[in-house]
């Protein structure tokens, strides 16, 4: 049985980061769950974000998410290279570009470099989405 002397030291950064990642993973999970029923929210990206947050913060929550009968299939399909549904891709594109264009036009109107950076990020994410396989049932 491990003792206090055998456990690795946890840094101050890790003590702060783990709860934040756990909260972010849970918020993302709730949004992903809502996305199952509300067509405007893409489910798979939120569940992938939840899995990433839980992987870094809570092994128990990560294992629960992967084993969950409702959510686990989305993550498993992505991890196995089966891709994400077409509906999710289309919604992800729409939300991505609506948010980026709104931000570039309304929020950072005077900062050309920020607008350019936002567009480059959106292009990179778009290329990634295009390259992902489309899951077909």
C-alpha positions, 0 to 999 in steps of 0.5 A, spaced: 500 500 500 502 506 498 504 511 503 505 518 503 513 518 502 512 514 496 507 518 493 509 523 488 509 530 490 503 534 487 505 541 484 501 547 486 499 548 479 497 541 478 492 542 485 489 548 481 489 545 474 485 539 476 479 542 479 479 547 473 479 541 468 474 537 472 469 543 471 471 544 464 470 537 462 463 537 466 460 543 463 463 540 456 459 534 457 453 537 459 453 541 453 454 535 449 448 531 452 444 537 450 447 537 443 444 530 443 437 533 443 438 540 440 440 540 433 444 546 434 449 544 438 455 539 436 455 533 440 462 529 438 466 535 439 464 537 446 464 530 448 471 529 446 473 536 450 470 532 456 474 526 455 481 530 454 479 534 460 477 528 464 483 524 462 488 530 465 484 531 471 480 524 473 481 517 471 475 515 474 471 520 470 474 518 464 473 511 465 466 512 466 465 517 460 468 512 455 464 506 458 457 510 458 452 507 454 450 514 451 456 518 450 462 512 450 460 511 442 461 518 440 468 518 443 470 510 441 468 512 434 472 518 433 478 514 437 477 508 432 478 512 426 470 512 424 470 519 424 464 524 426 457 524 423 456 529 417 451 533 421 456 534 427 461 536 421 456 541 418 454 544 425 461 545 427 463 549 421 457 553 422 458 555 429 466 555 428 465 560 422 459 564 425 463 565 432 470 567 428 466 572 423 462 575 429 469 576 433 473 578 427 468 583 425 465 586 431 470 585 437 476 586 434 475 591 429 481 595 430 486 589 430 488 587 423 493 582 426 487 579 431 482 578 425 488 575 421 489 570 427 482 568 428 481 567 420 488 562 420 485 559 426 478 558 423 482 555 417 486 550 421 480 547 424 476 547 418 481 543 414 482 538 420 474 537 420 474 536 413 480 531 413 476 527 419 472 521 416 465 522 416 461 516 420 456 513 417 451 508 421 
